[in-house]
């Protein structure tokens, strides 16, 4: 990565001129065929298999390039890796002639904007769908800006922040469900025993990540005090964005000592720690009141050994768990101030039942008071007791929500909306 940075922004135009002759081959009209032609950057994101399953259907033609190795956290990543990827990309563009490129969380894009400049020159529309915070990825936003870039984010609050950074084409696009064969799983007796419970919580504790970040970066008294105050406010005001909380609290201008990247990282740390504390509070409450099991990372075992039943695989285990548990409790990361997370769609689609903390998008996506949601410990306990005592209502409500998901909230719905918006906003 250091080699890439030393390459320098000033060399971008020199590099792209080598490919000026190729523009002749890439001046074809976009979005004029009967099907959308999509070139997918195949990264390690959990949502990629869902996207692939949709792109395989008749409405699309698609091809992909493996970009797993282009992770910025890869310490061995070199300029040569990026140059080889660009050669592969250009060959694919000439042969496949896509209408657009799709990536998730801006995977494969370098920090100095080399790939952005290349696609700009070729006038190829490229889409980045964020299902994680875009702000730290765009810690240096200027080289990433392009009239041909279309940003979609699963959390509505990030739309305004991206527009404030002067990105032009920014859209809200929530998560969905896409497991066509999700309900066809077979469960053996051992799995039934493991996953059966009145109430379950699925999710990592985040405790190790919090410890690693705090010990490395945030052990100064002023920052610790600011983070503790912000975290307390966040837990009690989940729809308020953390950066607003921090700015309101920072009367002593502690954050002015940090550069923009450091501010974003500190915000991310506060969100991570607030989420960890909140999850532990909910788990503690449930463990004291119900027949209860926890599934997630081993950090849960340190305090809740009697309730901990190991980690679970997203595709192999969770569909079985959702069938066996009477009620799944969902907590939303404070990274999502309005959004519905993936678990909500998955549980109901698999004929399970879920109770979640409240976010505004529940009303928008499912209708007011359709999904059982809570805003306090009291409401959570009351809802769990009610639905444990009313199995018929659980079954009826699950079917109602599942029907809504099948009609409105599949990944096929989301991708069609995405590509239609890009087509309607694309101008050569």
ROTINU-840577 format. One line per 8 residues: number of its first residue (from 1); their letters; for each residue x, y, z of N, C-alpha, C. Coordinates in steps of 0.1 Angstrom, whole numbers, plus 5000, padded with zeros to 4 digits. Layout:
! ROTINU-840577
NUM) a) X:Y:Z:X:Y:Z:X:Y:Z; ... $
***
This chain:
! ROTINU-840577
1) xxxxxxxx) 5008:4988:5000:5000:5000:5000:5009:5012:5000; 5020:5012:5007:5029:5024:5007:5034:5026:4993; 5037:5015:4985:5041:5017:4972:5031:5024:4963; 5018:5021:4966:5007:5027:4958:5007:5042:4961; 5008:5046:4974:5008:5060:4978:5020:5067:4972; 5032:5061:4971:5044:5067:4966:5042:5069:4951; 5033:5061:4945:5031:5063:4930:5026:5077:4927; 5017:5083:4937:5014:5097:4936:5002:5100:4927 $
9) xxxxxxxx) 4994:5109:4932:4982:5114:4924:4987:5120:4911; 4998:5126:4911:5003:5132:4898:5005:5123:4887; 5007:5110:4890:5010:5100:4880:4997:5094:4874; 4985:5097:4879:4973:5091:4875:4970:5094:4860; 4971:5107:4856:4968:5110:4843:4978:5104:4833; 4990:5103:4837:5001:5097:4829:4997:5082:4827; 4993:5076:4838:4989:5061:4837:4977:5059:4827; 4967:5068:4829:4955:5066:4821:4957:5069:4807 $
17) xxxxxxxx) 4966:5077:4803:4968:5080:4789:4973:5068:4781; 4979:5059:4788:4983:5047:4781:4972:5039:4776; 4960:5042:4781:4948:5034:4777:4938:5043:4769; 4943:5054:4764:4934:5063:4757:4929:5057:4744; 4937:5049:4738:4933:5042:4725:4922:5032:4728; 4921:5027:4740:4911:5017:4744:4897:5023:4744; 4896:5037:4747:4884:5043:4748:4875:5041:4735; 4882:5039:4724:4875:5037:4711:4866:5024:4712 $
25) xxxxxxxx) 4871:5014:4719:4863:5002:4721:4852:5003:4732; 4854:5013:4740:4844:5013:4752:4834:5025:4750; 4833:5030:4738:4824:5041:4736:4810:5036:4732; 4807:5024:4735:4794:5018:4732:4783:5024:4741; 4771:5023:4736:4759:5028:4744:4756:5019:4755; 4753:5025:4767:4750:5018:4779:4735:5017:4781; 4730:5006:4787:4716:5005:4790:4706:5005:4778; 4710:4999:4767:4702:4999:4755:4697:4985:4752 $
33) xxxxxxxx) 4702:4975:4758:4697:4961:4756:4685:4957:4763; 4680:4945:4761:4668:4941:4769:4671:4937:4783; 4684:4934:4786:4688:4930:4799:4699:4939:4804; 4700:4941:4817:4711:4948:4823:4723:4939:4823; 4734:4945:4818:4747:4938:4818:4756:4943:4829; 4759:4935:4839:4766:4940:4851:4779:4933:4853; 4789:4940:4855:4802:4935:4859:4804:4936:4874; 4805:4925:4881:4805:4925:4896:4820:4924:4901 $
41) xxxxxxxx) 4824:4932:4910:4836:4930:4917:4833:4921:4929; 4839:4909:4928:4836:4898:4938:4845:4899:4950; 4840:4905:4960:4848:4907:4972:4844:4897:4983; 4849:4900:4995:4846:4891:5006:4833:4895:5014; 4826:4905:5009:4814:4909:5017:4803:4898:5018; 4797:4898:5029:4786:4887:5031:4775:4888:5021; 4773:4900:5015:4761:4902:5007:4764:4897:4992; 4776:4895:4989:4780:4891:4975:4772:4878:4970 $
49) xxxxxxxx) 4771:4867:4978:4763:4856:4974:4749:4859:4970; 4743:4869:4978:4729:4873:4975:4728:4880:4962; 4738:4889:4959:4738:4896:4947:4740:4886:4935; 4749:4877:4937:4751:4867:4926:4739:4859:4923; 4732:4855:4933:4720:4847:4931:4709:4855:4923; 4709:4868:4924:4699:4876:4917:4704:4878:4903; 4717:4881:4901:4722:4883:4888:4722:4871:4878; 4720:4859:4884:4719:4847:4876:4706:4846:4869 $
57) xxxxxxxx) 4696:4853:4873:4682:4852:4867:4681:4859:4854; 4670:4857:4847:4669:4860:4833:4670:4875:4830; 4667:4884:4840:4667:4898:4837:4681:4904:4835; 4692:4896:4838:4705:4901:4838:4715:4892:4830; 4725:4899:4825:4737:4892:4821:4748:4897:4830; 4756:4888:4835:4767:4893:4844:4780:4885:4843; 4790:4892:4846:4804:4886:4848:4810:4891:4860; 4821:4886:4865:4827:4891:4877:4842:4890:4876 $
65) xxxxxxxx) 4848:4898:4885:4863:4898:4887:4865:4896:4902; 4874:4886:4905:4877:4884:4919:4886:4895:4924; 4882:4902:4935:4890:4913:4941:4892:4911:4956; 4891:4898:4960:4894:4895:4974:4907:4900:4979; 4917:4899:4970:4931:4903:4974:4933:4918:4975; 4924:4926:4970:4926:4940:4970:4920:4947:4982; 4921:4940:4993:4916:4946:5006:4927:4955:5011; 4923:4968:5014:4933:4978:5019:4941:4973:5032 $
73) xxxxxxxx) 4935:4964:5040:4941:4959:5052:4952:4949:5049; 4953:4945:5036:4963:4935:5032:4977:4942:5031; 4985:4939:5041:4998:4946:5042:5008:4943:5030; 5005:4932:5023:5013:4928:5012:5009:4934:4999; 4998:4942:4999:4992:4948:4987:5002:4958:4981; 5005:4956:4968:5014:4965:4961:5008:4972:4949; 5016:4981:4943:5012:4988:4931:5010:4978:4920; 5018:4968:4919:5017:4958:4909:5004:4950:4910 $
81) xxxxxxxx) 4999:4948:4922:4986:4941:4923:4975:4949:4917; 4975:4963:4919:4965:4971:4913:4967:4972:4898; 4979:4973:4893:4981:4974:4879:4976:4961:4872; 4979:4950:4877:4975:4937:4872:4959:4937:4871; 4953:4941:4882:4938:4942:4883:4933:4951:4872; 4939:4962:4870:4934:4972:4860:4935:4965:4846; 4946:4958:4843:4947:4951:4830:4936:4941:4828; 4933:4933:4839:4922:4923:4839:4909:4930:4837 $
89) xxxxxxxx) 4907:4941:4843:4894:4949:4842:4892:4954:4828; 4902:4960:4822:4901:4966:4809:4898:4955:4799; 4905:4943:4800:4902:4932:4791:4887:4928:4792; 4883:4927:4805:4869:4923:4807:4859:4933:4802; 4862:4946:4803:4853:4957:4798:4852:4956:4783; 4863:4953:4776:4863:4952:4761:4855:4940:4757; 4857:4929:4764:4851:4916:4759:4836:4915:4763; 4833:4920:4775:4819:4918:4781:4810:4930:4778 $
97) xxxxxxxx) 4816:4942:4777:4809:4955:4774:4797:4957:4784; 4799:4958:4797:4789:4959:4807:4782:4973:4806; 4769:4973:4811:4763:4986:4813:4768:4994:4825; 4773:4986:4835:4778:4992:4847:4786:4982:4855; 4794:4987:4864:4801:4979:4874:4795:4981:4887; 4794:4970:4895:4789:4970:4908:4799:4964:4918; 4802:4972:4929:4810:4967:4940:4803:4970:4953; 4807:4963:4963:4802:4965:4977:4812:4971:4986 $
105) xxxxxxxx) 4808:4982:4993:4817:4989:5002:4830:4994:4995; 4828:4997:4982:4839:5003:4974:4851:4994:4973; 4849:4981:4974:4860:4971:4972:4867:4973:4959; 4880:4972:4959:4889:4972:4947:4893:4986:4943; 4887:4997:4950:4891:5010:4946:4903:5015:4955; 4913:5020:4949:4925:5024:4956:4923:5038:4962; 4931:5041:4972:4930:5054:4980:4933:5066:4972; 4941:5065:4962:4945:5077:4954:4936:5080:4942 $
113) xxxxxxxx) 4926:5071:4940:4917:5074:4929:4921:5070:4915; 4931:5061:4914:4935:5056:4901:4924:5049:4893; 4918:5040:4899:4907:5033:4893:4895:5042:4889; 4892:5051:4898:4882:5061:4895:4885:5069:4883; 4897:5074:4881:4901:5081:4869:4900:5073:4856; 4904:5060:4858:4903:5052:4846:4889:5050:4841; 4880:5047:4851:4866:5045:4847:4860:5058:4842; 4864:5070:4848:4860:5083:4843:4863:5084:4828 $
121) xxxxxxxx) 4876:5081:4825:4880:5083:4811:4872:5074:4802; 4868:5062:4806:4861:5053:4798:4845:5055:4799; 4841:5065:4807:4827:5068:4809:4819:5056:4813; 4824:5047:4822:4817:5035:4826:4810:5039:4839; 4797:5038:4840:4790:5040:4853:4794:5029:4863; 4798:5033:4875:4801:5023:4885:4794:5026:4898; 4789:5015:4904:4780:5016:4916:4788:5010:4928; 4787:5017:4939:4792:5012:4952:4780:5011:4962 $
129) xxxxxxxx) 4777:4999:4966:4766:4997:4976:4772:4995:4989; 4769:5005:4998:4775:5004:5012:4765:4997:5021; 4770:4986:5027:4763:4979:5037:4771:4980:5050; 4780:4989:5051:4788:4992:5062:4791:5007:5061; 4796:5013:5071:4798:5028:5071:4807:5032:5059; 4803:5041:5051:4811:5046:5040:4821:5057:5044; 4820:5062:5056:4828:5074:5060:4843:5071:5062; 4846:5060:5069:4860:5056:5071:4866:5052:5058 $
137) xxxxxxxx) 4858:5045:5049:4863:5041:5036:4866:5053:5028; 4858:5064:5029:4860:5076:5022:4867:5087:5031; 4877:5082:5039:4884:5092:5048:4891:5102:5039; 4895:5099:5027:4900:5108:5017:4891:5109:5005; 4880:5116:5006:4870:5115:4996:4873:5121:4982; 4882:5131:4981:4884:5138:4968:4887:5129:4957; 4897:5120:4958:4901:5112:4946:4890:5102:4942; 4880:5100:4950:4869:5090:4947:4857:5096:4940 $
145) xxxxxxxx) 4857:5109:4938:4845:5116:4933:4845:5115:4917; 4833:5112:4912:4831:5111:4898:4817:5113:4894; 4814:5118:4883:4800:5119:4878:4795:5106:4874; 4804:5096:4873:4799:5082:4869:4798:5073:4881; 4801:5078:4893:4799:5070:4905:4785:5072:4911; 4779:5060:4914:4766:5060:4921:4767:5053:4934; 4764:5060:4945:4765:5055:4958:4752:5051:4963; 4750:5039:4969:4738:5035:4975:4742:5031:4990 $
153) xxxxxxxx) 4734:5035:4999:4737:5031:5013:4725:5026:5020; 4727:5015:5028:4716:5008:5035:4711:5016:5047; 4718:5026:5051:4714:5035:5062:4712:5049:5057; 4700:5054:5059:4695:5067:5053:4704:5078:5059; 4708:5078:5071:4715:5089:5077:4728:5092:5070; 4734:5082:5063:4746:5084:5056:4744:5092:5042; 4732:5092:5037:4729:5099:5025:4733:5114:5026; 4729:5121:5037:4732:5135:5039:4747:5137:5041 $
161) xxxxxxxx) 4753:5128:5048:4768:5130:5051:4776:5128:5038; 4772:5119:5029:4778:5118:5016:4776:5129:5007; 4764:5134:5007:4761:5146:4999:4769:5158:5004; 4770:5159:5017:4778:5170:5023:4793:5169:5019; 4798:5157:5016:4811:5155:5011:4812:5158:4996; 4801:5162:4990:4800:5166:4976:4800:5155:4966; 4796:5143:4971:4793:5132:4961:4779:5135:4955; 4778:5132:4942:4767:5137:4934:4755:5128:4934 $
169) xxxxxxxx) 4757:5115:4932:4747:5105:4930:4746:5096:4942; 4738:5100:4951:4737:5092:4964:4723:5088:4967; 4721:5075:4970:4707:5070:4971:4706:5061:4983; 4695:5060:4989:4692:5051:5000:4687:5038:4994; 4692:5027:4999:4687:5014:4994:4689:5004:5006; 4678:5000:5012:4678:4991:5024:4682:4977:5020; 4685:4969:5031:4688:4955:5029:4675:4948:5025; 4676:4934:5024:4665:4927:5019:4667:4912:5023 $
177) xxxxxxxx) 4660:4903:5016:4662:4889:5018:4664:4882:5004; 4671:4871:5003:4673:4865:4990:4676:4851:4991; 4673:4844:5002:4676:4830:5003:4665:4821:4997; 4666:4818:4984:4656:4811:4977:4653:4797:4984; 4664:4791:4988:4663:4777:4994:4664:4777:5009; 4662:4788:5015:4664:4790:5029:4656:4781:5038; 4644:4778:5033:4634:4770:5041:4636:4755:5039; 4645:4750:5030:4646:4736:5027:4656:4729:5036 $
185) xxxxxxxx) 4660:4735:5047:4671:4728:5055:4665:4716:5062; 4674:4707:5064:4671:4695:5072:4678:4696:5086; 4671:4693:5097:4676:4695:5110:4676:4681:5117; 4688:4677:5122:4689:4664:5130:4686:4667:5144; 4685:4656:5152:4681:4657:5166:4691:4665:5174; 4704:4663:5172:4714:4671:5179:4712:4686:5177; 4709:4689:5165:4707:4704:5162:4694:4709:5168; 4684:4701:5168:4671:4705:5174:4674:4708:5189 $
193) xxxxxxxx) 4681:4699:5196:4684:4701:5210:4692:4714:5212; 4702:4716:5204:4711:4727:5205:4703:4741:5203; 4695:4741:5193:4689:4754:5189:4675:4757:5195; 4669:4747:5202:4656:4749:5207:4657:4757:5220; 4649:4768:5221:4648:4776:5233:4637:4785:5232; 4632:4790:5244:4621:4800:5243:4626:4813:5237; 4638:4817:5241:4644:4830:5236:4658:4828:5233; 4663:4833:5221:4677:4832:5218:4682:4846:5214 $
201) xxxxxxxx) 4695:4848:5216:4702:4860:5211:4713:4855:5202; 4714:4861:5190:4725:4857:5180:4732:4870:5177; 4746:4870:5179:4754:4881:5176:4767:4881:5184; 4777:4887:5179:4790:4888:5185:4789:4899:5196; 4798:4897:5206:4798:4906:5217:4805:4919:5214; 4814:4919:5204:4823:4931:5201:4833:4934:5211; 4834:4927:5222:4842:4930:5234:4857:4930:5230; 4861:4920:5222:4875:4919:5219:4879:4931:5210 $
209) xxxxxxxx) 4871:4935:5201:4874:4946:5192:4875:4959:5200; 4866:4961:5209:4866:4973:5218:4879:4973:5226; 4883:4962:5232:4895:4962:5240:4907:4965:5231; 4908:4959:5219:4919:4962:5210:4920:4976:5206; 4909:4982:5203:4909:4996:5199:4912:5005:5211; 4906:5003:5222:4908:5012:5233:4922:5012:5239; 4928:5000:5239:4942:4998:5244:4952:5005:5235; 4949:5005:5222:4958:5010:5212:4957:5025:5210 $
217) xxxxxxxx) 4945:5030:5210:4942:5043:5205:4936:5053:5216; 4928:5048:5225:4919:5057:5232:4921:5055:5247; 4933:5056:5252:4935:5054:5266:4939:5068:5273; 4937:5079:5265:4940:5092:5271:4927:5096:5279; 4929:5102:5291:4918:5105:5300:4907:5114:5293; 4911:5124:5286:4901:5133:5280:4892:5126:5269; 4899:5117:5261:4891:5110:5251:4883:5099:5258; 4888:5093:5268:4880:5083:5275:4867:5089:5281 $
225) xxxxxxxx) 4869:5101:5287:4857:5107:5294:4847:5111:5283; 4852:5117:5272:4843:5121:5261:4836:5109:5255; 4843:5098:5253:4837:5086:5247:4826:5080:5257; 4829:5080:5270:4820:5074:5279:4807:5082:5280; 4808:5095:5280:4796:5104:5280:4788:5102:5267; 4795:5101:5255:4788:5100:5243:4781:5086:5242; 4788:5076:5247:4782:5062:5246:4769:5062:5254; 4769:5068:5266:4757:5068:5274:4746:5075:5267 $
233) xxxxxxxx) 4748:5086:5261:4738:5093:5254:4733:5085:5242; 4742:5078:5235:4739:5070:5223:4729:5059:5227; 4732:5052:5238:4724:5040:5242:4710:5045:5245; 4709:5057:5250:4695:5062:5254:4689:5069:5242; 4696:5072:5232:4691:5079:5220:4696:5073:5207; 4691:5061:5204:4696:5053:5193:4695:5059:5180; 4685:5068:5178:4683:5074:5164:4692:5087:5162; 4700:5090:5172:4708:5102:5171:4722:5098:5166 $
241) xxxxxxxx) 4728:5104:5156:4740:5100:5151:4752:5103:5160; 4761:5094:5161:4772:5096:5171:4780:5108:5168; 4783:5112:5156:4791:5124:5153:4784:5137:5159; 4771:5137:5158:4764:5148:5164:4765:5149:5179; 4764:5137:5185:4766:5136:5200:4779:5141:5204; 4790:5136:5197:4803:5140:5200:4806:5155:5199; 4800:5161:5188:4802:5175:5185:4795:5183:5196; 4783:5179:5201:4776:5186:5211:4783:5185:5225 $
249) xxxxxxxx) 4790:5174:5227:4796:5172:5240:4810:5179:5241; 4816:5181:5230:4830:5184:5229:4832:5200:5231; 4829:5204:5243:4830:5219:5246:4844:5223:5247; 4853:5213:5251:4867:5217:5253:4875:5215:5240; 4868:5212:5229:4875:5211:5216:4886:5200:5216; 4883:5189:5223:4893:5178:5223:4895:5172:5209; 4884:5171:5201:4885:5165:5188:4892:5174:5178; 4894:5186:5181:4902:5195:5172:4916:5191:5171 $
257) xxxxxxxx) 4921:5183:5181:4935:5179:5181:4937:5167:5171; 4926:5161:5167:4926:5150:5158:4924:5154:5143; 4931:5147:5134:4928:5150:5120:4915:5143:5116; 4911:5145:5103:4898:5140:5099:4897:5124:5100; 4907:5118:5096:4908:5103:5097:4907:5098:5111; 4914:5105:5120:4913:5101:5134:4900:5104:5140; 4893:5115:5136:4880:5118:5141:4870:5107:5137; 4871:5102:5124:4862:5092:5120:4865:5079:5127 $
265) xxxxxxxx) 4877:5076:5130:4880:5064:5137:4876:5064:5151; 4877:5076:5157:4872:5077:5171:4856:5076:5171; 4850:5082:5162:4835:5080:5161:4831:5065:5159; 4839:5058:5151:4836:5044:5149:4839:5036:5161; 4849:5040:5169:4852:5033:5182:4840:5035:5192; 4835:5047:5193:4824:5050:5202:4812:5042:5198; 4809:5041:5185:4798:5033:5180:4800:5019:5184; 4811:5013:5182:4814:4999:5185:4813:4996:5199 $
273) xxxxxxxx) 4818:5005:5208:4817:5003:5222:4803:5004:5227; 4796:5014:5222:4782:5016:5226:4773:5004:5223; 4776:4998:5211:4769:4986:5206:4772:4975:5215; 4785:4973:5219:4789:4962:5228:4782:4963:5241; 4782:4975:5247:4776:4977:5261:4761:4974:5260; 4755:4979:5249:4740:4977:5248:4737:4963:5246; 4744:4956:5238:4742:4941:5236:4743:4934:5249; 4753:4937:5257:4755:4930:5270:4744:4933:5279 $
281) xxxxxxxx) 4739:4945:5279:4727:4949:5288:4715:4940:5284; 4712:4939:5271:4701:4931:5267:4703:4916:5270; 4715:4911:5268:4717:4897:5271:4716:4894:5286; 4721:4903:5294:4720:4902:5309:4705:4902:5313; 4697:4911:5307:4683:4911:5310:4676:4898:5307; 4678:4893:5295:4672:4881:5290:4676:4869:5298; 4689:4869:5302:4694:4857:5310:4687:4856:5323; 4683:4867:5329:4677:4867:5342:4662:4864:5342 $
289) xxxxxxxx) 4656:4864:5330:4641:4864:5329:4635:4852:5321; 4644:4845:5313:4638:4836:5304:4646:4823:5302; 4640:4813:5297:4648:4801:5292:4655:4806:5279; 4668:4807:5280:4675:4816:5271:4688:4810:5266; 4692:4812:5254:4705:4808:5248:4711:4819:5240; 4725:4819:5241:4733:4829:5233:4741:4821:5223; 4742:4827:5211:4750:4822:5200:4759:4833:5195; 4772:4831:5195:4781:4842:5190:4795:4839:5193 $
297) xxxxxxxx) 4804:4849:5195:4818:4847:5198:4820:4842:5212; 4832:4837:5215:4834:4831:5228:4835:4841:5239; 4836:4853:5237:4837:4863:5247:4824:4862:5256; 4813:4858:5250:4800:4857:5258:4802:4846:5269; 4811:4836:5266:4812:4825:5275:4818:4830:5289; 4826:4840:5288:4833:4845:5301:4823:4849:5312; 4812:4855:5308:4802:4859:5318:4789:4851:5317; 4786:4845:5306:4773:4838:5305:4776:4823:5300 $
305) xxxxxxxx) 4784:4816:5307:4788:4802:5303:4776:4793:5303; 4767:4795:5312:4755:4786:5313:4745:4789:5302; 4747:4799:5295:4737:4803:5284:4743:4802:5270; 4756:4800:5270:4764:4801:5257:4764:4788:5250; 4760:4788:5237:4759:4776:5229:4768:4776:5216; 4778:4784:5216:4788:4784:5205:4785:4794:5194; 4794:4794:5185:4792:4803:5173:4783:4795:5163; 4779:4803:5153:4770:4797:5143:4774:4802:5129 $
313) xxxxxxxx) 4772:4793:5119:4775:4797:5105:4763:4803:5099; 4765:4814:5092:4753:4822:5086:4744:4813:5078; 4750:4805:5068:4742:4798:5059:4738:4784:5064; 4747:4777:5071:4745:4763:5076:4737:4762:5088; 4739:4772:5098:4733:4770:5111:4721:4779:5114; 4721:4791:5109:4711:4801:5113:4697:4797:5108; 4695:4792:5096:4682:4788:5092:4676:4777:5101; 4684:4768:5106:4680:4758:5116:4676:4764:5129 $
321) xxxxxxxx) 4685:4773:5134:4682:4780:5146:4669:4788:5146; 4666:4795:5135:4654:4803:5134:4642:4794:5134; 4643:4782:5129:4632:4772:5129:4629:4767:5143; 4639:4765:5151:4638:4759:5164:4635:4768:5176; 4640:4780:5175:4638:4790:5186:4624:4795:5185; 4617:4797:5197:4604:4804:5197:4605:4818:5194; 4615:4825:5200:4616:4840:5197:4631:4843:5196; 4635:4850:5185:4648:4856:5184:4648:4870:5187 $
329) xxxxxxxx) 4657:4875:5196:4658:4889:5200:4669:4895:5191; 4665:4907:5185:4674:4914:5176:4678:4927:5182; 4691:4930:5182:4695:4944:5186:4703:4950:5174; 4701:4962:5172:4706:4969:5160:4719:4977:5164; 4729:4976:5156:4741:4983:5158:4738:4998:5158; 4745:5006:5166:4743:5021:5165:4749:5027:5153; 4755:5019:5144:4759:5023:5131:4747:5026:5123; 4736:5019:5127:4723:5021:5120:4713:5028:5129 $
337) xxxxxxxx) 4711:5041:5126:4702:5049:5134:4688:5048:5129; 4686:5044:5117:4672:5043:5112:4669:5029:5105; 4680:5022:5101:4679:5010:5092:4674:4998:5099; 4669:4989:5091:4666:4975:5095:4677:4966:5091; 4682:4958:5101:4694:4950:5098:4690:4936:5091; 4700:4929:5087:4697:4917:5079:4689:4906:5086; 4692:4905:5099:4686:4894:5107:4670:4894:5106; 4665:4906:5106:4650:4908:5106:4644:4901:5094 $
345) xxxxxxxx) 4650:4904:5082:4645:4897:5070:4646:4882:5070; 4658:4878:5075:4661:4863:5074:4652:4855:5084; 4650:4860:5096:4642:4852:5106:4628:4850:5101; 4622:4861:5097:4608:4860:5092:4606:4852:5079; 4616:4854:5070:4615:4847:5058:4616:4832:5060; 4624:4828:5071:4625:4814:5074:4615:4809:5083; 4604:4816:5084:4592:4812:5093:4596:4812:5108; 4606:4820:5112:4609:4822:5126:4601:4834:5131 $
353) xxxxxxxx) 4604:4838:5144:4597:4849:5150:4607:4858:5157; 4606:4871:5155:4617:4880:5160:4610:4892:5167; 4617:4897:5177:4613:4909:5184:4626:4918:5183; 4625:4931:5179:4636:4939:5177:4635:4952:5185; 4647:4959:5187:4646:4973:5191:4641:4981:5180; 4635:4992:5183:4628:5000:5172:4638:5009:5164; 4635:5009:5151:4641:5019:5142:4630:5024:5133; 4631:5036:5127:4621:5042:5119:4618:5035:5107 $
361) xxxxxxxx) 4628:5028:5101:4625:5021:5088:4616:5009:5090; 4613:5004:5102:4603:4994:5103:4590:4999:5099; 4586:5011:5102:4573:5017:5098:4573:5019:5083; 4584:5024:5078:4584:5027:5063:4584:5014:5055; 4591:5004:5059:4592:4992:5051:4581:4981:5053; 4576:4981:5065:4566:4970:5068:4552:4976:5072; 4552:4988:5075:4539:4994:5081:4540:4996:5096; 4533:5006:5100:4534:5009:5115:4529:4998:5123 $
369) xxxxxxxx) 4537:4995:5134:4533:4985:5144:4531:4970:5138; 4538:4968:5127:4537:4954:5122:4548:4945:5128; 4560:4950:5128:4571:4942:5134:4571:4945:5149; 4571:4935:5158:4571:4937:5173:4584:4944:5177; 4584:4956:5182:4596:4963:5185:4595:4969:5199; 4606:4971:5206:4607:4977:5219:4616:4989:5220; 4613:4998:5229:4621:5010:5232:4627:5010:5246; 4623:5000:5254:4628:4999:5268:4629:4985:5273 $
377) xxxxxxxx) 4635:4983:5284:4636:4969:5290:4622:4964:5293; 4614:4973:5298:4600:4969:5302:4593:4965:5290; 4593:4972:5279:4586:4968:5267:4591:4955:5262; 4604:4952:5262:4610:4940:5258:4605:4928:5266; 4605:4929:5279:4600:4918:5288:4585:4915:5285; 4578:4926:5284:4564:4925:5282:4560:4918:5268; 4568:4922:5258:4565:4916:5245:4569:4901:5244; 4581:4898:5251:4585:4884:5251:4575:4875:5258 $
385) xxxxxxxx) 4570:4880:5270:4560:4872:5278:4547:4870:5270; 4543:4881:5263:4531:4880:5255:4532:4870:5244; 4542:4871:5236:4543:4862:5225:4547:4847:5228; 4553:4845:5240:4555:4832:5244:4542:4825:5248; 4533:4833:5253:4520:4828:5257:4510:4827:5246; 4513:4832:5234:4504:4833:5223:4510:4828:5210; 4512:4815:5210:4518:4809:5198:4511:4811:5185; 4497:4810:5185:4490:4812:5173:4492:4826:5167 $
393) xxxxxxxx) 4493:4836:5176:4496:4850:5171:4510:4851:5165; 4519:4844:5171:4533:4844:5165:4532:4838:5151; 4525:4827:5149:4525:4820:5136:4518:4830:5126; 4507:4836:5129:4499:4844:5120:4507:4857:5116; 4514:4863:5126:4522:4875:5123:4534:4871:5115; 4540:4860:5118:4552:4856:5110:4548:4854:5095; 4536:4848:5092:4532:4846:5079:4529:4859:5072; 4523:4869:5079:4520:4882:5074:4533:4889:5070 $
401) xxxxxxxx) 4543:4889:5079:4555:4896:5076:4563:4889:5065; 4562:4876:5064:4569:4868:5054:4563:4872:5040; 4550:4873:5040:4543:4877:5027:4548:4891:5022; 4549:4900:5032:4554:4914:5029:4568:4913:5023; 4577:4905:5029:4591:4903:5024:4591:4898:5010; 4583:4887:5008:4583:4881:4995:4578:4890:4984; 4569:4899:4988:4564:4909:4978:4573:4921:4975; 4579:4926:4986:4585:4939:4985:4600:4939:4988 $
409) xxxxxxxx) 4605:4929:4996:4618:4931:5002:4628:4919:4999; 4628:4915:4986:4638:4905:4982:4650:4913:4975; 4661:4907:4975:4673:4913:4968:4670:4915:4953; 4662:4907:4948:4658:4910:4934:4651:4923:4932; 4642:4927:4942:4636:4940:4942:4647:4951:4943; 4656:4949:4952:4666:4960:4955:4675:4962:4943; 4680:4952:4936:4689:4953:4925:4682:4959:4913; 4669:4956:4911:4662:4962:4900:4660:4977:4902 $
417) xxxxxxxx) 4657:4980:4915:4656:4995:4918:4669:5002:4916; 4680:4995:4920:4693:5001:4919:4697:5004:4904; 4696:4994:4896:4700:4995:4882:4691:5005:4874; 4678:5005:4878:4669:5014:4872:4672:5029:4875; 4676:5031:4888:4680:5045:4891:4693:5049:4884; 4702:5040:4883:4715:5043:4876:4712:5046:4861; 4704:5038:4855:4700:5040:4841:4693:5053:4839; 4684:5057:4848:4677:5069:4846:4685:5082:4849 $
425) xxxx) 4696:5080:4857:4705:5091:4860:4718:5092:4853; 4720:5082:4844:4733:5081:4837:4732:5090:4824; 4742:5098:4823:4744:5107:4811:4758:5106:4806; 4760:5102:4794:4774:5101:4788:4780:5115:4786 $
***
